Amino acid sequence: MQRTFNRVHYIRQEELYHIHKTLSDADGRGIAVLCGMGGIGKTQLAATYAECYSVDYSDIFWLDAKSEDSAKMSYVGMAKKIVQEHPSASQLSKITTESKEDEIMTAVKRWLNHPRNTRWLMICDNFDDPAAEDIHQFLPEANHGSVIIITRSSTVKIGCRIQVRNLDIADSLEILSDTSLRKTAINDPDAAELAKQLDGLPLPLAMAGAYISRVGISFTDYLRLYNASWLRLQQPSLGVWSYMDRAPMSTLQLSFERIRQESELSAQLLQLWAYFDNQDLWLELLREGSSGGPVWLRQLTEDEPSFKQVVRVLSNYGLVEVNQPRASAIESEGYGLHSYVHMWTVHILNEKWKVEIAGLALECAIQRRLLRHAARCWSFVQNGMVDDDGRAWALHSLGYLYAQQGKYGDAEKMFQRALHGEERASGPDHTSTLAIVNGLGLLYADLGRLHDAEMMYQRALQGYEKALGPDHPSTLSAVNNLGLLYADLGRLHDAEMMYQRALQGYEKALGPDHPSTLSAVNNLGLLYADLGRLHDAEMMYQRALQGYGKALGLEHPSTLSSMDNLASTYRNQGQWKKAKELHVQVMETRKTVLREEHPSTLTSMDNLASTYRNQGQ
């Protein structure tokens, strides 16, 4: 995700020069480590540097180094940026929307490692726990490019450390002047006193200025409110960490009290944010849990204009940033909280843990875009911070999400926990339980644990036969899964029996031209080809091709896959002309529908080349 920032006019000339000298004078890769307390302006400094020296770099990337999950999500964003701006990047030609994050990260690193690609800058934000994560795993291996690491920790053992210190009075007044929309602040003694009390910290300075502009009070009045807020925060129950936190904590408390007066929904959204990751919160995410949630959440997510108005209140007080929208986004834009503000929502604003809200967050986190939120919610479950009774479906969905990203260990734990919960709630033979059993079977098959997969598929099949009958689509899906498993095990006779049963059942239940029926036809064609029964394979592929073409169109991936299979069968039969004609048709269609560098297009090219080689051409 690319970062966006509220524009505040201040320049740390000394630090900017130090960063530039560190990176430009490096022999090989230059690494600058911006170190300082939360709210000191490290991220803003990195953004200012990137803007000032953008001409020195071919590409600038932002990476969220808070965790492995957030880093991988950043690499997904990098891949999209590279493909858009460098369409000829061959290292990313095989990346599709279905690619796992590990594959995407490897491909992006390969692109960054290229010996002719040396002028990139990567900014690694939020690397605050060096003991938990190794920064090297997030970086390309090649000894070139430039890296800025942003951290609150003083124990980062890589690169040149640059301490980001508090602003002087002049720069502090610049921020107050810009954010309060009062140019007279530069020469106002009350503004100077406020800047002094806020200790040169950009985050509270910006929030104070936003408050003054929004409410329309003087610097003197804000200073009085600020001191009163600090007195309240010194109550033991609030547990303020240290005197160093006085400025950000007091300004946050003041802003929240005012926000609550303006919009109760905005205040409740801020409290809810503690149970999600601080980055990329958006409307559709909250809608996932609104149906069974409290009334205020349904009001919050009723429509996009209302939601934006609620968020705008938080933005007006400098608490929320708008994430840069993605070119291909179909959801609404996302919003982010400064990491220090998020820490305040967790430890101060939500002093008491609310199990029901944690459960609500868990129910929302079931999509790929939600991976960072899903990781936080899964930690709630593992640490016993949320009651997962009645939430088996959410854990089941989380399991699928993690499995799709190759996180098989956690996915299995989620499936097992969901299975035990659903067995308790609905019984071992309920269809909801059997759906989780089938999901576990798919996971074990992906892991190569084929015996475990067979046990799950057999249990699902027997349960579905008992609950729904032998010809129900769910039953037939379990039959088909067993066929695929037997084929992988080399038990081809058993596989044929399963495929035949699935085909007959689908024809009866859904009709001869339904996609599920045609999938069973195609599976039989693959099996017959493996058995060397090429005439039978040809008949199956012809039927699948005609059915898919009629139902889905000639450009659909399933149609083209059947056409490719039929062409390969013709080639194996020595029918060179037919094989060549179909391979060319598949290749040209994929070039048009996908792109020339797409993996499926490249496979078509390779199949056509094999046909020419077999002919001695």
Secondary structure, 3 states (H helix, E strand, C coil): CCCCCCCCCCCCHHHHHHHHHHHHCCCCCEEEEEECCCCCCHHHHHHHHHHHCHHHCCEEEEEECCCHHHHHHHHHHHHHHHHHHCCCCHHHCCCCCCCCHHHHHHHHHHHHHCCCCCCEEEEEECCCCCCCCCHHHHCCCCCCCEEEEEECCCCCCCCEEEECCCCCHHHHHHHHHHHHCCHHHHHCHHHHHHHHHCCCCHHHHHHHHHHHHHHCCCHHHHHHHHHHHHHHHCCHHHCCCCHHHHHHHHHHHHHHHHHHHHCHHHHHHHHHHCCCCCCCECHHHHHCCCCCCCHHHHHHCCCHHHHHHHHHHHHHCCCEEECCCCCCCCCCCCEEECHHHHHHHHHHHCCCCCHHHHHHHHHHCCCHHHHHHHHHHHHHHHCCCCCCCCCHHHHHHHHHHHHHCCCHHHHHHHHHHHHHHHHHHHCCCCHHHHHHHHHHHHHHHHHCCHHHHHHHHHHHHHHHHHHHCCCCHHHHHHHHHHHHHHHHHCCHHHHHHHHHHHHHHHHHHHCCCCHHHHHHHHHHHHHHHHHCCHHHHHHHHHHHHHHHHHHHCCCCHHHHHHHHHHHHHHHHCCCHHHHHHHHHHHHHHHHHHCCCCCHHHHHHHHHHHHHHHHCCC
